[in-house]
Amino acid sequence: MQFVSRSQWGARPSRYALAYIGSTRGVKIHYEGTPVPASLAKAENHRLCAGRVRDIQASHLANRQEDYSDIAYNAMVCPHGYVYEGRGAHRKTGANGNQALNVGHYSVCAMVGDSGLTKPTDAQLNGLRDAIEWLRKSGGAGAEIKGHRDGYATACPGGPLYAWVTKGAPRPGGNTTQPKPQKYEPFPGVDWFKKNPRSAIVTAMGRRLVAEGCSAYREGPGPQWTSADRESFRKWQHKLGDAPRFCDGWPGRKQWDALKVPKV
């Protein structure tokens, strides 16, 4: 993957703290929805792409009606196949249409528009796949790949990109086989638990701890993270035989993966 971090493309700071998100059902594909010069796809014009991302971030930050925290997308992909980090992994998007849709999927925007450059290049399609797989590996994205228009009244991501999405978003010359849905919940990160989350993931975790004989619950488990959840997880850490310094009740990745919490 040809990855361009926020610092590398010159991102401005977020206006507000970006909302953490542990996992999503998948990724939604977007386009700019405005004219994009066809000449942007020329190899010598890749030098313009970082500036285009900066311009899009600036326009979003200036949109006080939407009151964006930052660039709306989790990532953008230029015609040359480079993946530009937007909000990034484990950050709720601002692009899918409403709060429920923003929680359900990450958003990745291709630098194509409604005129000029309307058809994605092969390099861009490869970059979109790179971005999807990055968000799966680093952000807990599920198997779904959808268009912005799926669930929201919009023309986005345009005809050519949406046709690619409906074919299964294949790499050029590749196949359309979709990965199998994840069987277990990906690790949400220790910081997620320390924010006292209320989630079905917490309930599912608690049920697994009970099944493993590691319950400290007087009632439940339920969706709200409590001291009983932490104490139950501490019992699980002891059961795994972890060193005392790793038995503090805060889930670690290896401990979480060993618990095999079913996907909710």
C-alpha positions as CSV (number, residue, x, y, z in Angstrom):
1,M,0.0,0.0,0.0
2,Q,1.2,3.5,-0.9
3,F,0.2,5.2,2.3
4,V,0.4,8.9,3.0
5,S,-0.1,9.8,6.6
6,R,-1.8,13.0,7.9
7,S,1.6,14.6,8.7
8,Q,2.9,13.7,5.2
9,W,0.1,15.4,3.4
10,G,0.0,18.4,5.8
11,A,-3.3,17.9,7.6
12,R,-4.6,20.6,9.9
13,P,-5.5,19.6,13.4
14,S,-9.1,18.4,14.1
15,R,-11.5,21.1,15.4
16,Y,-12.8,18.7,18.0
17,A,-11.7,15.4,19.4
18,L,-12.6,12.7,16.9
19,A,-15.0,10.0,18.2
20,Y,-13.4,6.6,18.7
21,I,-15.1,3.6,17.1
22,G,-14.1,0.0,17.9
23,S,-15.3,-1.7,14.7
24,T,-17.8,-1.3,11.8
25,R,-19.8,-3.5,9.5
26,G,-17.5,-2.5,6.7
27,V,-16.6,0.4,4.4
28,K,-18.6,2.7,2.2
29,I,-17.1,4.1,-1.0
30,H,-17.6,7.8,-2.0
31,Y,-16.6,10.2,-4.7
32,E,-16.1,13.9,-4.6
33,G,-19.4,14.6,-6.4
34,T,-18.0,17.8,-8.0
35,P,-15.8,18.3,-11.1
36,V,-12.4,16.6,-11.0
37,P,-10.0,17.5,-13.8
38,A,-9.3,14.6,-16.1
39,S,-5.7,15.8,-16.2
40,L,-5.3,14.8,-12.5
41,A,-4.8,11.2,-13.6
42,K,-1.6,12.0,-15.5
43,A,1.5,10.7,-13.8
44,E,3.2,14.0,-13.7
45,N,0.2,15.5,-11.8
46,H,0.5,13.3,-8.8
47,R,2.3,16.2,-7.2
48,L,-1.2,17.9,-7.0
49,C,-2.9,15.2,-5.0
50,A,-1.8,16.1,-1.5
51,G,-2.9,19.7,-2.1
52,R,-6.3,18.4,-3.2
53,V,-6.7,16.6,0.1
54,R,-5.7,19.7,2.0
55,D,-8.3,21.7,0.0
56,I,-11.0,19.1,0.8
57,Q,-10.1,19.2,4.5
58,A,-10.2,23.0,4.5
59,S,-13.6,23.0,2.8
60,H,-15.0,20.6,5.4
61,L,-13.6,22.5,8.3
62,A,-15.1,25.7,6.9
63,N,-18.6,24.1,6.6
64,R,-20.2,25.4,9.8
65,Q,-23.6,24.1,8.8
66,E,-22.3,20.5,9.0
67,D,-19.9,21.5,11.8
68,Y,-17.3,18.8,10.7
69,S,-14.6,17.9,13.2
70,D,-12.1,17.3,10.4
71,I,-12.1,16.0,6.8
72,A,-15.2,13.8,6.7
73,Y,-13.5,10.7,5.2
74,N,-11.4,8.0,6.9
75,A,-9.2,7.9,3.8
76,M,-9.0,9.3,0.3
77,V,-7.5,7.6,-2.8
78,C,-5.9,9.5,-5.7
79,P,-5.9,8.4,-9.3
80,H,-2.3,7.1,-8.9
81,G,-3.3,4.6,-6.2
82,Y,-2.0,6.4,-3.1
83,V,-4.1,6.1,0.1
84,Y,-4.3,9.4,2.1
85,E,-5.1,9.0,5.8
86,G,-8.1,11.1,6.6
87,R,-9.7,10.7,10.0
88,G,-8.0,7.3,10.1
89,A,-8.8,3.9,11.6
90,H,-10.9,3.7,14.7
91,R,-12.4,7.1,14.1
92,K,-16.1,7.6,13.3
93,T,-16.6,9.1,9.8
94,G,-18.6,12.2,9.1
95,A,-19.5,11.3,5.5
96,N,-22.2,8.7,5.4
97,G,-25.2,10.9,5.9
98,N,-26.3,10.6,9.6
99,Q,-25.0,9.4,12.9
100,A,-26.3,5.9,12.6
101,L,-24.8,5.5,9.1
102,N,-21.5,7.0,10.3
103,V,-21.3,4.4,13.1
104,G,-22.1,1.5,10.8
105,H,-19.3,1.9,8.2
106,Y,-16.0,3.7,7.5
107,S,-15.9,6.0,4.5
108,V,-13.2,6.0,1.7
109,C,-13.4,8.6,-1.0
110,A,-11.9,8.3,-4.5
111,M,-10.7,11.4,-6.3
112,V,-13.2,11.1,-9.1
113,G,-16.1,13.4,-9.7
114,D,-19.4,14.0,-11.5
115,S,-17.6,15.5,-14.5
116,G,-14.0,15.5,-15.9
117,L,-12.4,12.4,-14.2
118,T,-15.5,10.2,-13.6
119,K,-14.0,6.7,-14.1
120,P,-11.5,5.4,-11.6
121,T,-8.1,4.3,-12.9
122,D,-6.9,0.8,-12.3
123,A,-4.3,2.2,-9.8
124,Q,-7.1,3.9,-8.0
125,L,-9.2,0.7,-7.7
126,N,-6.1,-1.0,-6.3
127,G,-5.7,1.9,-3.9
128,L,-9.3,1.6,-2.8
129,R,-8.8,-2.1,-2.0
130,D,-5.7,-1.2,-0.1
131,A,-7.6,1.3,2.0
132,I,-10.4,-1.2,2.7
133,E,-7.9,-3.9,3.7
134,W,-6.1,-1.4,5.9
135,L,-9.3,-0.5,7.7
136,R,-10.1,-4.2,8.2
137,K,-6.7,-4.9,9.7
138,S,-6.1,-1.7,11.7
139,G,-9.7,-0.5,12.3
140,G,-11.9,-3.5,12.8
141,A,-13.9,-3.0,9.6
142,G,-16.2,-5.9,8.7
143,A,-16.7,-7.6,5.4
144,E,-19.3,-5.2,3.8
145,I,-18.3,-3.0,0.9
146,K,-21.1,-0.6,0.0
147,G,-21.6,2.7,-1.8
148,H,-22.6,5.9,-0.1
149,R,-26.0,5.6,-1.8
150,D,-26.7,2.4,0.0
151,G,-28.9,3.6,2.8
152,Y,-28.8,7.3,1.9
153,A,-30.4,9.3,-0.9
154,T,-27.5,10.4,-3.0
155,A,-25.8,9.8,-6.4
156,C,-22.5,9.1,-4.6
157,P,-20.2,7.4,-5.5
158,G,-21.3,7.9,-9.2
159,G,-22.1,5.3,-11.8
160,P,-18.7,3.8,-12.6
161,L,-17.6,3.5,-9.0
162,Y,-20.9,2.1,-7.9
163,A,-20.8,-0.5,-10.7
164,W,-17.4,-1.6,-9.3
165,V,-18.8,-1.8,-5.8
166,T,-21.8,-4.0,-6.9
167,K,-19.3,-6.4,-8.6
168,G,-17.7,-7.0,-5.2
169,A,-15.0,-4.3,-5.5
170,P,-12.4,-6.5,-7.2
171,R,-8.9,-5.6,-7.8
172,P,-8.3,-5.0,-11.6
173,G,-7.6,-8.4,-13.1
174,G,-8.6,-10.1,-9.9
175,N,-11.7,-11.9,-8.7
176,T,-14.8,-10.7,-6.9
177,T,-14.6,-13.1,-4.0
178,Q,-15.7,-11.5,-0.8
179,P,-13.9,-12.4,2.5
180,K,-15.9,-14.5,4.9
181,P,-17.6,-12.5,7.6
182,Q,-15.6,-12.2,10.8
183,K,-16.6,-14.9,13.4
184,Y,-15.3,-13.1,16.4
185,E,-15.3,-9.4,17.6
186,P,-12.0,-7.7,16.8
187,F,-10.2,-6.2,19.7
188,P,-11.6,-2.7,20.3
189,G,-8.5,-1.4,22.1
190,V,-7.9,-1.0,25.8
191,D,-8.7,2.8,25.6
192,W,-12.2,1.8,24.4
193,F,-12.8,0.0,27.7
194,K,-11.4,2.7,29.8
195,K,-14.0,5.1,28.4
196,N,-16.7,3.1,30.2
197,P,-18.5,2.0,27.0
198,R,-22.1,0.8,26.7
199,S,-22.2,-1.8,23.9
200,A,-23.5,-5.2,22.9
201,I,-19.8,-6.1,22.7
202,V,-19.5,-5.8,26.5
203,T,-22.5,-8.1,26.9
204,A,-21.0,-10.7,24.5
205,M,-17.7,-10.5,26.3
206,G,-19.4,-11.0,29.7
207,R,-21.2,-14.1,28.5
208,R,-18.0,-15.6,27.3
209,L,-16.3,-14.9,30.7
210,V,-19.2,-16.6,32.4
211,A,-18.9,-19.6,30.1
212,E,-15.2,-19.8,31.0
213,G,-15.9,-19.8,34.7
214,C,-14.5,-16.3,35.2
215,S,-17.6,-14.5,36.5
216,A,-17.5,-11.8,39.1
217,Y,-21.1,-10.8,38.3
218,R,-23.9,-10.5,40.8
219,E,-26.3,-9.9,37.9
220,G,-25.9,-9.7,34.2
221,P,-23.7,-9.4,32.3
222,G,-25.1,-6.4,30.5
223,P,-24.0,-3.8,27.9
224,Q,-22.5,-1.2,30.4
225,W,-18.9,-1.8,31.3
226,T,-18.6,-1.9,35.1
227,S,-16.1,-2.9,37.7
228,A,-17.7,-6.4,37.6
229,D,-16.6,-6.7,34.0
230,R,-13.1,-5.7,34.9
231,E,-12.9,-8.1,37.8
232,S,-14.3,-10.9,35.6
233,F,-11.7,-10.1,32.9
234,R,-9.0,-10.2,35.6
235,K,-10.1,-13.7,36.5
236,W,-9.7,-14.6,32.8
237,Q,-6.2,-13.1,32.7
238,H,-5.3,-15.3,35.8
239,K,-6.8,-18.3,34.1
240,L,-4.6,-17.7,31.0
241,G,-1.6,-17.8,33.4
242,D,-0.5,-14.3,32.5
243,A,2.1,-12.5,34.6
244,P,0.7,-10.4,37.5
245,R,1.5,-7.1,35.8
246,F,-0.8,-8.2,32.9
247,C,-3.7,-9.2,35.2
248,D,-5.2,-5.7,35.8
249,G,-8.6,-6.4,34.3
250,W,-8.0,-4.2,31.3
251,P,-8.3,-6.4,28.2
252,G,-5.2,-6.8,26.0
253,R,-5.2,-8.0,22.4
254,K,-3.9,-11.5,23.0
255,Q,-6.2,-12.0,26.0
256,W,-9.2,-10.7,24.0
257,D,-8.4,-12.9,21.0
258,A,-8.1,-16.0,23.3
259,L,-11.6,-15.3,24.7
260,K,-13.2,-15.5,21.2
261,V,-16.0,-13.1,21.8
262,P,-18.7,-13.8,19.1
263,K,-19.4,-11.1,16.5
264,V,-22.4,-9.0,17.5
